[in-house]
Amino acid sequence: QAFDAELAQTDLTNQEAVNNLRVKYLGKKGAVTDLMKQMGSLSAEERPAYGKLVNELKVAVSEAIDKAIETANEAALQKKLASGAVDITLPGTGIAAGSTHPLYDVREEIIDFFAQMGFDVDFGRDIETDWYNFEALNTPPDHPSRDMQDTFYVDNKVMLRTHTSGTQIHYMETHKPPFRMIAPGHVFRVDNDATHAPMFQQCEGLVVDENISFADLKGVLQVFMNKLFGAGVKTRFRPSFFPFTEPSAEMDVSCVFCGGKGCRRCKGTGWMEIGGCGSVDPNVFKNCGIDAEKFTGFAFGFGLDRIAMLRHEIPEIGLLTANDQRFLSQF
Ligand code: PHE
């Protein structure tokens, strides 16, 4: 009876109050526990009846308390939910994810392609000496590209590389043919307009073996252009001049945007200029200690920025390095 009265007065939504009630009646020194302990002082005849009664009491109190605990727990949960209410039907707040840079994409694609064809990758170095950037590449002292107007000099004979071709020399000095390699990297020129930036990226290629011909060069570049611009593109090679290749050519690819009919991207010509190439000049082999009688080779070099610009119709080269979020978030 005492328990019933007290239970009626207990706040059943209060976990602590319910627990106190449990301890008071069922705990080690609780009232019901005390009654059980008194069994010992009873006579054998009295015990069964007494035991039965106390047991019934214990079961009743336990059940009532278990129920009360449940009620209290439920109340506590409801309280928690109400205070920190989360509406799971509301749309979430998106996490802003970055994306890869268009130049990075082009570069990775090129490396993947040539790696699959068994080419080694050499990133070279951004600062070169006169020997690697010009002299070993058969570029005479009076060549216009050596002019202060065109080259960023660090010192008299030290400069920011104006092309990745110097990496050819480093590679040939340290490897014996046959070999094939590419050299992607940054290059620097005193230039600044919509299509020329003081810093841009090139990728060099070099293949040296016995019996390598211009036909091999055309074949490799054709397959490469198919990879970059799609199966239908055509290539064309226009005679040109570079001190380190002979013969030299400028390679164009048919415009993928107008199908060669002429549009803004190809300036109405139907062709897009991709880069320079040619058969390695024997003088370059001699400068690197490679037997020019035994070996022949081809080399090519093209601008990564230019490829990215053609692909995405980017009107200004400077956008690629300006780090403007409005530009970058479009890719
Ligand atoms: N280095 C040349 C340039 O920067 C490109 C080129 C590379 C041409 C290799 C021929 C062979 O324009």
Boltz pocket constraint, residues with backbone or C-beta under 6 A from the ligand:
constraints:
  - pocket:
      binder: B
      contacts: [[A, 162], [A, 163], [A, 164], [A, 165], [A, 204], [A, 205], [A, 242], [A, 245], [A, 249], [A, 275], [A, 276], [A, 277], [A, 278], [A, 299], [A, 300], [A, 301], [A, 302]]
      max_distance: 6.0
